């Protein structure tokens, strides 16, 4: 029984060594490809960004404000911009109350 356990342990050790060797070879290959392509190897993690999209800003403006009801049909682009600015202000106030530091921007795509 001890012989069987020792043999199994030896097989697992050899298999683990083989996997480690393969991992190191792949790491070398990736580094070589990055070097050949001139891509710098970045060690920092990607930055996380939260994106918010108001699905129906026109109906929100009509529902939430008198000005929105008047402008929504005549100036929809301006109404959308105003809705996003107001949402941004409200989020900023809420986050400040909770002591969460954020940097907010409106992005046009």
N, C-alpha and C positions, 0 to 999 in steps of 0.2 A: 504494500500500500504506500509506504514512504517513497519507494522508487517511482511509482506512478505520479505522485504529487511533485516530486523533484523533476521528473521528465516534463510534466505539464508546465511547471514554473519555468523551466529552461526554454520551452517552446514559446511561451508568452513573452519571455525576455527577448528572444531573438526577433519575434514579431514586432515588439515595441521598438527595438533598435532599428529594424527595417523601416517602420513608419517615421521615426525621427530622422533617419537618413533621407527619406523621400521629402519630408517637410523642409529640411535644410537645402536640398537641391532645388526645390521649387522656389524657395526664398531667393537663392542665388540667381535663378533664371529670371525672376521678376525684376530683381535689381539690375540685371544686365539689360533687359528689355527697356526699362525706364531710362537707363544710361544711354543706350543706343538711340532712343527716340528724343532724348534731350528733355525728358519730363522730370522735374525736380521731385525728389521723394519727400513728401510732406509728413511730418510726424504729429501734427496737430489734428484734432478731430474736427469734422465739419461743423459749421455754425448752424444752430437751429433757429429757424425763423417761423413765426406764426403769421398766417395770412388770414384775413377776415374779408368776406365778401357778403354784402347785403344783397339778398336774392331779389327782392322787389322794392327798390328804394322809392319808386314813385308812389306806390300804394302806402308805404310807410309814411311818407311825407304827407299824403292826403289824410291819413288816419291820425297823425300826431300833432299837426299844426294847421292853423287857419291859413297862414301864408303858403304852406305847402299845398293846400287845396286850391289856392288861387293860381300859383305858379306852375304846378305839376304838368298841366296840359299845354301851357304856353311856352314854358322854358324847361324842358325835361333835363337838359344837360346841366344847367345851373342847379336844378332841384337835386339831382343826383350828387353833385358836388357838395351842396349844403347838407344833405343827409349824411354823407361820409364825414364831414367836418364835425357835425353834431354827435355822431356815434363816437368819433375819436375823443371829443371833449368829455363825454359821459364815461367812457372807459378810463380815461386818464384820471378823472376824479375818483372813480371807484378804486382804482389801483393805488392811488396816493393814500386814500383812507386806510388801505391795508398795508401800507409801507412797502409796496412793490415798485422797485425802480425799473422803468421801461423807457424805451426810445421808440416813438411812434412816428410814422411817415405815411403820407398818402402816396400811393404809387400808381401811375397811369400806364396802362398796357394797351 
